Structure formats: structure tokens, C-alpha cells
Amino acid sequence: MAKTEILLHKDEIGSAGIEIAAIDKHNQKGQVIHRDDHFMLIIQKKGTFVWELDFTEMILSGASISYVAEGQVHRYLNFENSEGWFVFIERALIAKPYLEILNAGLHSYQSVSVDRDNEIFQFVSVFEAVLKDRTEVFRNLIIHSFADGLLGLFVRNLIADQEFKNPVNGQKYRTVIEFKCLVQNHYKELKQVKAYALLLHITPLYLNEKVKEITGFTASYWIQQEIILEARRLLYYTDLDVKQIAYRLGYDDYAYFCRFFKKSTGNTASQFRNINHYLSNNNS
């Protein structure tokens, strides 16, 4: 049967909005290529965890943390000797400052090694026990407080030795983060820098200047990268033809999309699919 969709795991988290599962006891659903409608934190105490994230094989070795944002395509490859936790959490529970950092790190800083005695391991272990206690009168309030604390520890570790130690609270930085969040949510319908500048209540020139200053690339580059990433996902993981993919990405002009894809990647869409044909057929 032709694959026309990438499997989406949705509505799997309980009413509390967060769940914790031991890595070595997790079920096999994660070994099939899929997206989630929530964020997933990976907190590994020891061992090796191998997984695929948007075409890239990721390896967590020893004490380390990583995460998958909602919508990212992934699957687990090998976690037999890994000890740690998956934390599944709805976007609504993630405070805006933490969400901005997580979105800023997409495709660049999604994993980091930590000390074996890092406090996050004890914290998540206690949190796991709290989640199992269903008799607490203020259960949801306590859970949400723990979730906020865990995310704070997670983000602090994530950025502790990263290059984006830029002034996180600076206005320029926040403008760029807000821009990238908007692109992730609206790239199918909004493809011009001026459209995002309008949403941010700034001029296109100012937006371009600040994005280039902080990231090294223009605003239009990041819009194009988001489009190309989703195009590659659909070419790699589904059997949709190129015209269908172009339409899904908001292009009525199929020929224009084809030219855009080749200019951005160096290959036509068909060439990209043929090059990865064996891999994509083995990811079902």
C-alpha cells in the first residue's frame, strides 16, 4: 500500500499533560517512523541510545540529554542497554522561555552530555514516583510544578556549554526566536520575509538584519530551510508524488517548486527520492 502520510502519534498523553517512561521498558511503537503531537525529552543515565531524527542517526552515549520537538520525524533504533527516561510533555506545559530555547536549538543543539551525578537524574526519578501516586488531592498542580522544574533543569543543561549562549534575554535574540517559531508554524502559507515582519510588527529590513546577525543566515534562508526539510521528509518517508508534495507545501506552481528544490539541494526532487529509495523503503 502506498504511504501517503507519516504516522502521527497523537492524544497519547493523559489528562496531566505529561508522562514518564523508562527507556528500557518502552514499547515498540517508537521503532516505527513517526511524528508526535508533543515534545519528548530523553534523559539517559548510562548506556547507548541510537535513534534517527529527520534522516540523521543520533547516538547518545553515557550520561546525556536530548529532545524531539513536536512534528519532527524520528524512530528508535537501539536502546537495549540504555538506562534512563522518556518524558512526554504537551507544549501547553512548557513555559515560553523554555519553549523558545528548545525551538532555537532545533537541528543544531538537540543533545548534550552531562555529568553522571547531575541533579536532573534524581529529579526525574522523584517526579516519576509522583506521577504514579494518583491519590494526591492537588495532583495536577504538583505535577505541573514538577514539570516546570524539570524543564528548567533540562534547558539549563542544554545551553550550559552551547554556542547559543547569546544574550538569551536580549531583544534581538528574542526577535529571532519568535521569527523561527512563526516559520515552523506557518511556512506552508507564508513564504515571504515581509509576511513574518508584519506578524512581528517590525520592518523586513530590521528582521533580516537581526536574523543574519544572530544566526549568520538571512531570514529567507530559514524559511526555505523549513520548506525543504518538510519536502525531504515527504519524499523520504511517503510515496506521494512530487506534484502532491508541492501542493501540500503550499505551491500551486509545480514547476516553480521543482526549480526551488533543485536550487536549494543540488538535486531534483525525483533524484533525491531515487538516491534514498532503498533507505526510505526500509523505514516502514
VODODO-942230 format. One record per residue (C-alpha): residue number from 1; residue in three letters; x, y, z. Coordinates in steps of 0.02 Angstrom, whole numbers, plus 50000, padded with zeros to 5 digits. Layout:
+-----+------+-------+-------+-------+
: pos : code :     x :     y :     z :
+-----+------+-------+-------+-------+
: NUM :  ALA :     X :     Y :     Z :
...
+-----+------+-------+-------+-------+
//
This chain:
+-----+------+-------+-------+-------+
: pos : code :     x :     y :     z :
+-----+------+-------+-------+-------+
:   1 :  MET : 50000 : 50000 : 50000 :
:   2 :  ALA : 50065 : 50172 : 49954 :
:   3 :  LYS : 50121 : 50279 : 50100 :
:   4 :  THR : 50039 : 50450 : 50089 :
:   5 :  GLU : 50062 : 50505 : 50269 :
:   6 :  ILE : 50197 : 50500 : 50401 :
:   7 :  LEU : 50122 : 50414 : 50554 :
:   8 :  LEU : 50070 : 50537 : 50689 :
:   9 :  HIS : 50061 : 50484 : 50871 :
:  10 :  LYS : 49931 : 50599 : 50948 :
:  11 :  ASP : 49820 : 50610 : 51101 :
:  12 :  GLU : 49928 : 50483 : 51192 :
:  13 :  ILE : 49965 : 50584 : 51348 :
:  14 :  GLY : 49845 : 50578 : 51495 :
:  15 :  SER : 49749 : 50722 : 51572 :
:  16 :  ALA : 49901 : 50783 : 51670 :
:  17 :  GLY : 49988 : 50827 : 51506 :
:  18 :  ILE : 50149 : 50735 : 51547 :
:  19 :  GLU : 50207 : 50555 : 51559 :
:  20 :  ILE : 50372 : 50473 : 51605 :
:  21 :  ALA : 50427 : 50302 : 51543 :
:  22 :  ALA : 50587 : 50204 : 51573 :
:  23 :  ILE : 50685 : 50190 : 51412 :
:  24 :  ASP : 50718 : 50004 : 51431 :
:  25 :  LYS : 50534 : 49966 : 51465 :
:  26 :  HIS : 50460 : 50071 : 51325 :
:  27 :  ASN : 50351 : 49983 : 51196 :
:  28 :  GLN : 50395 : 49951 : 51014 :
:  29 :  LYS : 50286 : 50089 : 50939 :
:  30 :  GLY : 50434 : 50207 : 50937 :
:  31 :  GLN : 50531 : 50094 : 50820 :
:  32 :  VAL : 50416 : 50141 : 50676 :
:  33 :  ILE : 50449 : 50307 : 50587 :
:  34 :  HIS : 50328 : 50434 : 50661 :
:  35 :  ARG : 50295 : 50610 : 50723 :
:  36 :  ASP : 50223 : 50659 : 50892 :
:  37 :  ASP : 50099 : 50797 : 50934 :
:  38 :  HIS : 50200 : 50834 : 51091 :
:  39 :  PHE : 50380 : 50859 : 51146 :
:  40 :  MET : 50488 : 50715 : 51205 :
:  41 :  LEU : 50638 : 50733 : 51320 :
:  42 :  ILE : 50767 : 50594 : 51328 :
:  43 :  ILE : 50862 : 50586 : 51492 :
:  44 :  GLN : 50993 : 50448 : 51489 :
:  45 :  LYS : 51093 : 50397 : 51644 :
:  46 :  LYS : 51206 : 50272 : 51558 :
:  47 :  GLY : 51222 : 50158 : 51407 :
:  48 :  THR : 51197 : 50198 : 51224 :
:  49 :  PHE : 51037 : 50253 : 51139 :
:  50 :  VAL : 51033 : 50256 : 50949 :
:  51 :  TRP : 50892 : 50339 : 50855 :
:  52 :  GLU : 50852 : 50426 : 50692 :
:  53 :  LEU : 50796 : 50608 : 50687 :
:  54 :  ASP : 50750 : 50687 : 50520 :
:  55 :  PHE : 50866 : 50575 : 50416 :
:  56 :  THR : 51011 : 50587 : 50540 :
:  57 :  GLU : 51068 : 50445 : 50652 :
:  58 :  MET : 51090 : 50511 : 50829 :
:  59 :  ILE : 51191 : 50424 : 50963 :
:  60 :  LEU : 51177 : 50464 : 51148 :
:  61 :  SER : 51324 : 50390 : 51242 :
:  62 :  GLY : 51335 : 50389 : 51431 :
:  63 :  ALA : 51251 : 50521 : 51538 :
:  64 :  SER : 51165 : 50637 : 51416 :
:  65 :  ILE : 51003 : 50726 : 51372 :
:  66 :  SER : 50914 : 50759 : 51208 :
:  67 :  TYR : 50741 : 50804 : 51144 :
:  68 :  VAL : 50622 : 50789 : 50999 :
:  69 :  ALA : 50504 : 50932 : 50957 :
:  70 :  GLU : 50325 : 50904 : 50903 :
:  71 :  GLY : 50319 : 50865 : 50717 :
:  72 :  GLN : 50498 : 50804 : 50699 :
:  73 :  VAL : 50509 : 50634 : 50613 :
:  74 :  HIS : 50600 : 50502 : 50714 :
:  75 :  ARG : 50614 : 50321 : 50767 :
:  76 :  TYR : 50714 : 50222 : 50894 :
:  77 :  LEU : 50848 : 50106 : 50825 :
:  78 :  ASN : 50935 : 50029 : 50975 :
:  79 :  PHE : 50909 : 50061 : 51160 :
:  80 :  GLU : 50934 : 49888 : 51236 :
:  81 :  ASN : 51075 : 49941 : 51353 :
:  82 :  SER : 51011 : 50116 : 51387 :
:  83 :  GLU : 50956 : 50166 : 51561 :
:  84 :  GLY : 50853 : 50323 : 51583 :
:  85 :  TRP : 50685 : 50401 : 51543 :
:  86 :  PHE : 50574 : 50466 : 51405 :
:  87 :  VAL : 50474 : 50617 : 51461 :
:  88 :  PHE : 50323 : 50654 : 51350 :
:  89 :  ILE : 50254 : 50828 : 51378 :
:  90 :  GLU : 50123 : 50936 : 51296 :
:  91 :  ARG : 50176 : 51105 : 51227 :
:  92 :  ALA : 50050 : 51192 : 51341 :
:  93 :  LEU : 50152 : 51142 : 51494 :
:  94 :  ILE : 50314 : 51216 : 51429 :
:  95 :  ALA : 50344 : 51394 : 51488 :
:  96 :  LYS : 50377 : 51516 : 51347 :
:  97 :  PRO : 50561 : 51549 : 51390 :
:  98 :  TYR : 50597 : 51362 : 51389 :
:  99 :  LEU : 50498 : 51335 : 51229 :
: 100 :  GLU : 50597 : 51472 : 51144 :
: 101 :  ILE : 50761 : 51388 : 51190 :
: 102 :  LEU : 50701 : 51218 : 51130 :
: 103 :  ASN : 50643 : 51291 : 50965 :
: 104 :  ALA : 50806 : 51386 : 50947 :
: 105 :  GLY : 50905 : 51225 : 50960 :
: 106 :  LEU : 50812 : 51127 : 50828 :
: 107 :  HIS : 50931 : 51041 : 50705 :
: 108 :  SER : 51082 : 51115 : 50794 :
: 109 :  TYR : 51086 : 51085 : 50981 :
: 110 :  GLN : 50967 : 50945 : 51025 :
: 111 :  SER : 51088 : 50837 : 51126 :
: 112 :  VAL : 51218 : 50868 : 51260 :
: 113 :  SER : 51322 : 50762 : 51379 :
: 114 :  VAL : 51303 : 50792 : 51566 :
: 115 :  ASP : 51393 : 50736 : 51724 :
: 116 :  ARG : 51343 : 50566 : 51791 :
: 117 :  ASP : 51291 : 50645 : 51957 :
: 118 :  ASN : 51188 : 50783 : 51875 :
: 119 :  GLU : 51038 : 50831 : 51983 :
: 120 :  ILE : 50918 : 50803 : 51837 :
: 121 :  PHE : 50929 : 50614 : 51862 :
: 122 :  GLN : 50871 : 50620 : 52043 :
: 123 :  PHE : 50738 : 50748 : 52000 :
: 124 :  VAL : 50659 : 50646 : 51861 :
: 125 :  SER : 50664 : 50490 : 51970 :
: 126 :  VAL : 50566 : 50579 : 52107 :
: 127 :  PHE : 50448 : 50652 : 51977 :
: 128 :  GLU : 50414 : 50478 : 51908 :
: 129 :  ALA : 50359 : 50422 : 52082 :
: 130 :  VAL : 50247 : 50575 : 52100 :
: 131 :  LEU : 50161 : 50534 : 51936 :
: 132 :  LYS : 50122 : 50359 : 51997 :
: 133 :  ASP : 50034 : 50424 : 52153 :
: 134 :  ARG : 49854 : 50454 : 52098 :
: 135 :  THR : 49785 : 50488 : 52272 :
: 136 :  GLU : 49860 : 50661 : 52297 :
: 137 :  VAL : 49724 : 50795 : 52314 :
: 138 :  PHE : 49825 : 50928 : 52222 :
: 139 :  ARG : 49899 : 50803 : 52099 :
: 140 :  ASN : 49889 : 50906 : 51939 :
: 141 :  LEU : 49954 : 51064 : 52024 :
: 142 :  ILE : 50101 : 50968 : 52097 :
: 143 :  ILE : 50136 : 50882 : 51931 :
: 144 :  HIS : 50138 : 51046 : 51837 :
: 145 :  SER : 50258 : 51120 : 51964 :
: 146 :  PHE : 50373 : 50970 : 51945 :
: 147 :  ALA : 50360 : 50983 : 51755 :
: 148 :  ASP : 50414 : 51164 : 51760 :
: 149 :  GLY : 50561 : 51120 : 51872 :
: 150 :  LEU : 50615 : 50976 : 51761 :
: 151 :  LEU : 50609 : 51084 : 51605 :
: 152 :  GLY : 50711 : 51217 : 51693 :
: 153 :  LEU : 50847 : 51091 : 51735 :
: 154 :  PHE : 50840 : 51017 : 51561 :
: 155 :  VAL : 50858 : 51184 : 51471 :
: 156 :  ARG : 50994 : 51243 : 51590 :
: 157 :  ASN : 51097 : 51089 : 51549 :
: 158 :  LEU : 51059 : 51104 : 51364 :
: 159 :  ILE : 51129 : 51279 : 51348 :
: 160 :  ALA : 51267 : 51264 : 51479 :
: 161 :  ASP : 51407 : 51237 : 51353 :
: 162 :  GLN : 51320 : 51281 : 51190 :
: 163 :  GLU : 51369 : 51414 : 51066 :
: 164 :  PHE : 51200 : 51497 : 51082 :
: 165 :  LYS : 51250 : 51571 : 51249 :
: 166 :  ASN : 51198 : 51731 : 51162 :
: 167 :  PRO : 51106 : 51855 : 51274 :
: 168 :  VAL : 50953 : 51744 : 51288 :
: 169 :  ASN : 50851 : 51883 : 51364 :
: 170 :  GLY : 50908 : 52014 : 51237 :
: 171 :  GLN : 50777 : 52087 : 51122 :
: 172 :  LYS : 50873 : 52042 : 50963 :
: 173 :  TYR : 50884 : 51861 : 51017 :
: 174 :  ARG : 50701 : 51852 : 51064 :
: 175 :  THR : 50650 : 51927 : 50897 :
: 176 :  VAL : 50747 : 51791 : 50805 :
: 177 :  ILE : 50672 : 51653 : 50914 :
: 178 :  GLU : 50495 : 51719 : 50885 :
: 179 :  PHE : 50530 : 51727 : 50698 :
: 180 :  LYS : 50591 : 51547 : 50692 :
: 181 :  CYS : 50439 : 51489 : 50791 :
: 182 :  LEU : 50324 : 51578 : 50669 :
: 183 :  VAL : 50414 : 51498 : 50521 :
: 184 :  GLN : 50393 : 51324 : 50596 :
: 185 :  ASN : 50205 : 51353 : 50611 :
: 186 :  HIS : 50168 : 51450 : 50451 :
: 187 :  TYR : 50295 : 51402 : 50317 :
: 188 :  LYS : 50162 : 51319 : 50209 :
: 189 :  GLU : 50060 : 51477 : 50187 :
: 190 :  LEU : 50188 : 51616 : 50220 :
: 191 :  LYS : 50346 : 51614 : 50115 :
: 192 :  GLN : 50398 : 51796 : 50112 :
: 193 :  VAL : 50504 : 51886 : 50242 :
: 194 :  LYS : 50385 : 52034 : 50240 :
: 195 :  ALA : 50241 : 51923 : 50298 :
: 196 :  TYR : 50337 : 51873 : 50455 :
: 197 :  ALA : 50397 : 52051 : 50484 :
: 198 :  LEU : 50215 : 52105 : 50482 :
: 199 :  LEU : 50170 : 51975 : 50615 :
: 200 :  LEU : 50316 : 52035 : 50722 :
: 201 :  HIS : 50272 : 52219 : 50697 :
: 202 :  ILE : 50444 : 52261 : 50627 :
: 203 :  THR : 50513 : 52303 : 50456 :
: 204 :  PRO : 50578 : 52166 : 50339 :
: 205 :  LEU : 50747 : 52254 : 50337 :
: 206 :  TYR : 50761 : 52252 : 50527 :
: 207 :  LEU : 50708 : 52069 : 50534 :
: 208 :  ASN : 50837 : 52019 : 50404 :
: 209 :  GLU : 50974 : 52115 : 50492 :
: 210 :  LYS : 50941 : 52037 : 50662 :
: 211 :  VAL : 50919 : 51860 : 50596 :
: 212 :  LYS : 51083 : 51875 : 50498 :
: 213 :  GLU : 51172 : 51948 : 50649 :
: 214 :  ILE : 51117 : 51811 : 50769 :
: 215 :  THR : 51116 : 51658 : 50654 :
: 216 :  GLY : 51234 : 51702 : 50512 :
: 217 :  PHE : 51096 : 51673 : 50384 :
: 218 :  THR : 50958 : 51781 : 50311 :
: 219 :  ALA : 50776 : 51767 : 50360 :
: 220 :  SER : 50731 : 51698 : 50188 :
: 221 :  TYR : 50860 : 51560 : 50213 :
: 222 :  TRP : 50769 : 51496 : 50368 :
: 223 :  ILE : 50600 : 51499 : 50280 :
: 224 :  GLN : 50672 : 51400 : 50135 :
: 225 :  GLN : 50757 : 51277 : 50253 :
: 226 :  GLU : 50593 : 51236 : 50340 :
: 227 :  ILE : 50508 : 51206 : 50172 :
: 228 :  ILE : 50650 : 51097 : 50108 :
: 229 :  LEU : 50655 : 50995 : 50269 :
: 230 :  GLU : 50471 : 50951 : 50256 :
: 231 :  ALA : 50488 : 50915 : 50070 :
: 232 :  ARG : 50631 : 50795 : 50106 :
: 233 :  ARG : 50529 : 50711 : 50243 :
: 234 :  LEU : 50384 : 50681 : 50124 :
: 235 :  LEU : 50498 : 50620 : 49984 :
: 236 :  TYR : 50592 : 50505 : 50102 :
: 237 :  TYR : 50453 : 50435 : 50209 :
: 238 :  THR : 50299 : 50434 : 50095 :
: 239 :  ASP : 50251 : 50383 : 49919 :
: 240 :  LEU : 50169 : 50548 : 49874 :
: 241 :  ASP : 50219 : 50607 : 49702 :
: 242 :  VAL : 50314 : 50771 : 49683 :
: 243 :  LYS : 50161 : 50867 : 49624 :
: 244 :  GLN : 50062 : 50811 : 49779 :
: 245 :  ILE : 50206 : 50862 : 49891 :
: 246 :  ALA : 50219 : 51032 : 49808 :
: 247 :  TYR : 50033 : 51061 : 49838 :
: 248 :  ARG : 50046 : 51008 : 50021 :
: 249 :  LEU : 50185 : 51134 : 50045 :
: 250 :  GLY : 50080 : 51275 : 49975 :
: 251 :  TYR : 50143 : 51280 : 49796 :
: 252 :  ASP : 50014 : 51291 : 49658 :
: 253 :  ASP : 50153 : 51308 : 49530 :
: 254 :  TYR : 50230 : 51134 : 49524 :
: 255 :  ALA : 50369 : 51187 : 49405 :
: 256 :  TYR : 50422 : 51328 : 49521 :
: 257 :  PHE : 50432 : 51208 : 49668 :
: 258 :  CYS : 50541 : 51090 : 49566 :
: 259 :  ARG : 50661 : 51231 : 49522 :
: 260 :  PHE : 50664 : 51290 : 49703 :
: 261 :  PHE : 50702 : 51115 : 49769 :
: 262 :  LYS : 50845 : 51087 : 49647 :
: 263 :  LYS : 50921 : 51258 : 49680 :
: 264 :  SER : 50915 : 51226 : 49868 :
: 265 :  THR : 50979 : 51047 : 49871 :
: 266 :  GLY : 51077 : 51021 : 49710 :
: 267 :  ASN : 50961 : 50878 : 49660 :
: 268 :  THR : 50788 : 50871 : 49585 :
: 269 :  ALA : 50653 : 50803 : 49699 :
: 270 :  SER : 50649 : 50642 : 49597 :
: 271 :  GLN : 50838 : 50623 : 49610 :
: 272 :  PHE : 50830 : 50647 : 49798 :
: 273 :  ARG : 50698 : 50510 : 49811 :
: 274 :  ASN : 50794 : 50392 : 49697 :
: 275 :  ILE : 50956 : 50418 : 49793 :
: 276 :  ASN : 50865 : 50374 : 49955 :
: 277 :  HIS : 50748 : 50244 : 49880 :
: 278 :  TYR : 50825 : 50097 : 49972 :
: 279 :  LEU : 50827 : 50186 : 50138 :
: 280 :  SER : 50651 : 50252 : 50126 :
: 281 :  ASN : 50581 : 50082 : 50079 :
: 282 :  ASN : 50660 : 50008 : 50234 :
: 283 :  ASN : 50589 : 50135 : 50355 :
: 284 :  SER : 50411 : 50074 : 50351 :
+-----+------+-------+-------+-------+
//
